[in-house]
């Protein structure tokens, strides 16, 4: 995919080169830009098809109250009041990632909030064909399917793409930037005990993602020197909700400003863990 900068489909500042880019409509993995406009040509997991672009990009929301977000941040993750960031997913020190609760999960959707309960982005699943949705409903074969998520801002513009290819055992999740260019990967290292992942950039390992218990609910994220730079806390919603929905909620605390590509891998880490592990545990997850 192209290394050109991201495009605002309604008003591109300068026409990028004709190429495949993340679908701004939030339905498919990629859509073809012909140099002046978006076309009807789309692609999912390497397969091309035709689908007209209608409307702007969808931004999922979960309608969580400010009080509920604050309970997750303070009560569950134990984070007190701290410095505010710049209001984006790349500049806030705390990101609250809440999955939209559904009785049957056929298309994953998450809202991203700052520590004070303001929604600043979202995560939407793309490339889910009708056949794949049926397979998710009637089988437990999610690990044998490729899954892709787009991380978007509140206008629906793609910031990151998170893709977990089909696999047999350990997961490998690939992260791409707003134009679809590869940033790095989050690679599962073991299947037994406390789950660990390597954060890998273009030049090799730049950090680790380490489970702190066997249920893989909480993780610390360390840089290549072994210093903790971030932490993921799963905020359990209680037995009643967990029994009847597949939704997971996470708080991501980033301890200090990070350089690329570590910053993007850390921002994508909670969604990556969800893709890597939950798809295996629950076929409808």
C-alpha positions in Angstrom: 0.0 0.0 0.0 1.0 3.6 -0.6 3.2 5.7 1.7 1.3 8.9 0.7 -0.3 10.9 3.5 -3.9 10.2 4.5 -6.7 11.7 2.6 -9.9 13.6 3.6 -12.2 12.1 1.0 -14.4 15.2 0.9 -11.6 17.8 0.5 -8.2 16.4 -0.2 -5.6 19.1 0.3 -3.6 17.9 -2.6 -4.4 14.9 -4.8 -2.3 11.9 -3.8 -1.1 9.3 -6.3 -3.6 6.8 -7.6 -3.4 3.8 -5.3 -5.3 1.6 -2.7 -5.9 3.3 0.6 -7.9 2.3 3.8 -11.6 2.6 2.9 -12.9 5.9 4.3 -16.4 4.5 4.5 -15.4 1.9 7.1 -16.9 -1.0 5.3 -13.9 -2.6 3.5 -10.2 -2.8 4.1 -9.2 -0.8 1.1 -10.7 1.4 -1.6 -9.0 2.6 -4.8 -8.3 6.3 -5.2 -7.8 7.1 -8.9 -5.8 10.3 -8.3 -8.8 12.6 -8.1 -11.7 10.7 -6.5 -12.7 7.5 -4.7 -13.8 4.7 -7.0 -16.2 1.8 -6.4 -13.4 -0.7 -6.4 -12.7 -2.2 -3.0 -10.6 -5.0 -1.6 -10.8 -7.2 1.5 -8.0 -9.6 2.4 -6.6 -9.5 -1.1 -9.9 -10.0 -2.9 -11.3 -7.2 -5.1 -15.0 -6.4 -5.6 -17.2 -3.4 -6.3 -19.1 -1.4 -3.8 -20.1 2.3 -4.1 -19.0 4.7 -1.4 -22.0 6.1 0.4 -21.8 8.8 3.1 -18.9 9.4 5.4 -17.0 7.0 7.6 -18.9 5.5 10.5 -17.7 6.3 14.0 -19.0 3.7 16.5 -20.1 4.9 19.9 -21.1 3.1 23.0 -22.9 6.0 24.8 -21.0 5.5 28.0 -21.5 8.1 30.7 -18.8 10.3 32.0 -19.3 8.7 35.4 -18.8 5.2 34.1 -15.6 6.2 32.3 -14.3 7.8 35.4 -15.1 4.6 37.4 -13.0 2.6 35.0 -10.1 5.0 35.1 -10.1 5.6 38.9 -11.8 2.6 40.4 -10.7 -0.2 38.2 -7.3 1.0 36.8 -6.4 3.0 39.9 -5.4 6.1 37.9 -5.7 9.5 39.6 -6.0 12.9 38.1 -3.1 13.6 35.8 -1.9 15.9 33.0 -4.2 16.2 30.1 -3.0 15.5 26.6 -3.7 17.0 23.2 -7.2 15.5 22.7 -6.2 12.8 20.2 -5.5 9.1 20.4 -1.8 9.8 20.0 -1.5 12.6 22.5 -3.7 11.5 25.5 -1.9 9.7 28.4 -5.0 7.6 29.2 -7.2 5.9 26.6 -10.4 4.1 27.6 -11.4 1.5 25.0 -14.9 0.2 25.4 -16.4 -2.4 23.1 -20.0 -2.0 22.0 -22.1 -4.6 23.9 -24.0 -7.0 21.6 -25.7 -10.3 22.4 -24.1 -11.8 19.2 -20.8 -10.2 18.1 -20.6 -10.3 14.3 -18.8 -7.0 13.7 -16.5 -5.7 16.5 -17.0 -2.0 17.4 -15.3 0.1 20.1 -15.3 3.7 21.3 -12.2 5.4 22.6 -12.5 7.9 25.4 -10.1 10.2 27.2 -9.8 9.9 31.0 -12.6 12.5 31.5 -15.1 10.6 29.4 -14.9 12.6 26.1 -14.9 10.3 23.1 -11.9 11.0 20.9 -12.0 8.1 18.5 -13.3 4.7 17.7 -12.4 1.3 16.3 -14.4 -0.4 13.6 -14.1 -3.8 12.1 -13.8 -3.9 8.3 -13.8 -6.6 5.6 -16.6 -8.7 7.2 -18.4 -10.3 4.3 -21.8 -11.8 4.7 -20.3 -15.3 4.5 -17.9 -14.6 7.3 -20.6 -13.1 9.5 -22.7 -16.3 9.0 -19.6 -18.4 9.8 -19.0 -16.4 13.0 -22.6 -16.9 14.1 -22.8 -20.7 13.5 -19.2 -21.8 14.2 -16.3 -21.2 16.5 -13.7 -20.8 13.7 -12.7 -17.2 14.3 -9.0 -18.1 14.6 -9.0 -19.4 11.1 -10.3 -16.1 9.7 -8.5 -12.9 9.0 -9.7 -9.9 11.1 -9.1 -6.2 10.4 -9.8 -3.2 12.5 -9.6 0.5 11.6 -8.7 3.0 14.4 -10.4 6.3 13.4 -10.8 9.8 14.8 -14.1 11.5 15.5 -14.5 12.5 11.8 -14.1 8.9 10.7 -10.6 9.4 9.2 -8.4 6.3 9.5 -5.4 6.7 11.9 -4.3 3.1 12.1 -5.2 -0.3 10.7 -4.9 -3.5 12.9 -4.9 -6.8 11.1 -4.7 -10.3 12.5 -4.2 -12.9 9.7 -5.7 -16.3 10.0 -3.6 -18.7 12.1 -3.4 -22.1 13.7 -1.7 -21.4 17.0 0.1 -18.2 18.1 -1.2 -14.8 16.8 0.6 -12.2 14.8 -1.1 -8.7 14.5 0.1 -6.2 11.9 -0.2 -2.4 12.4 -0.3 0.0 9.5 -0.5 3.8 9.4 -3.2 6.0 8.0 -2.2 5.4 4.4 -1.8 1.6 4.8 2.0 1.6 5.1 3.3 -1.0 7.6 4.4 0.3 11.0 5.2 -2.9 12.8 3.8 -6.1 14.4 2.7 -7.5 17.7 3.7 -11.1 17.8 2.6 -13.7 20.4 5.5 -15.5 22.0 3.8 -18.3 24.0 0.5 -20.1 24.5 0.9 -21.5 28.1 1.2 -19.4 31.2 1.3 -15.6 31.3 1.0 -14.6 27.6 3.7 -12.4 26.2 4.0 -10.5 22.9 7.0 -8.9 21.1 6.5 -5.4 19.7 8.4 -5.4 16.4 9.3 -2.5 14.3 11.2 -2.3 10.9 14.5 -2.8 12.6 13.5 -5.6 15.0 12.1 -5.9 18.6 11.4 -2.5 20.2 9.4 -3.7 23.2 7.3 -6.4 24.9 3.7 -6.7 26.0 3.5 -8.9 29.1 0.5 -10.6 30.7 0.4 -10.3 34.4 -1.9 -13.2 35.1 -2.9 -16.4 33.5 -6.3 -15.0 32.4 -4.4 -12.3 30.3 -6.5 -9.5 31.6 -3.8 -7.0 32.6 -0.6 -6.3 30.7 2.5 -4.1 31.2 4.2 -2.8 28.1 8.0 -2.3 28.2 10.5 -0.7 25.9 13.5 -2.6 24.5 15.5 -1.7 27.6 12.9 -3.3 29.9 11.4 0.0 31.3 7.6 0.0 31.6 6.1 2.6 29.3 2.4 1.8 29.4 -0.1 -0.5 31.1 -3.4 -2.2 30.0 -6.1 -2.9 32.6 -9.2 -4.8 31.7 -12.1 -3.3 33.5 -14.5 -6.2 34.2 -18.1 -5.3 33.9 -19.5 -7.9 36.3 -20.8 -11.4 35.9 -24.3 -10.5 34.7 -23.0 -8.6 31.7 -20.1 -10.9 30.9 -22.4 -13.9 30.7 -24.7 -12.4 28.1 -22.4 -10.2 25.9 -19.0 -10.4 24.4 -18.0 -6.8 25.2 -14.6 -6.1 26.7 -13.4 -2.8 28.2 -9.8 -1.7 28.7 -7.9 1.3 30.1 -4.6 2.0 28.4 -2.3 4.2 30.5 0.8 5.6 28.7 3.5 6.8 31.2 5.4 9.2 28.9 5.4 10.5 25.3 6.7 7.8 23.0 8.5 8.0 19.6 7.3 6.1 16.5 6.9 3.3 15.8 6.5 2.4 19.5 3.8 5.0 20.0 1.5 3.5 17.4 2.1 0.0 18.5 1.2 0.9 22.1 -1.9 2.8 21.0 -3.0 -0.3 19.0 -2.1 -2.7 21.8 -5.4 -3.1 23.5 -7.3 -3.9 20.3 -4.4 -6.2 19.2 -4.7 -8.2 22.4 -8.4 -8.5 21.9 -7.9 -9.7 18.4 -5.1 -12.1 19.3 -6.7 -13.7 22.3 -10.5 -13.2 22.5 -11.2 -14.6 19.0 -9.8 -17.9 20.1 -11.6 -18.0 23.5 -15.1 -17.3 22.2 -16.2 -18.0 18.7 -18.7 -15.2 18.7 -16.1 -12.7 20.1 
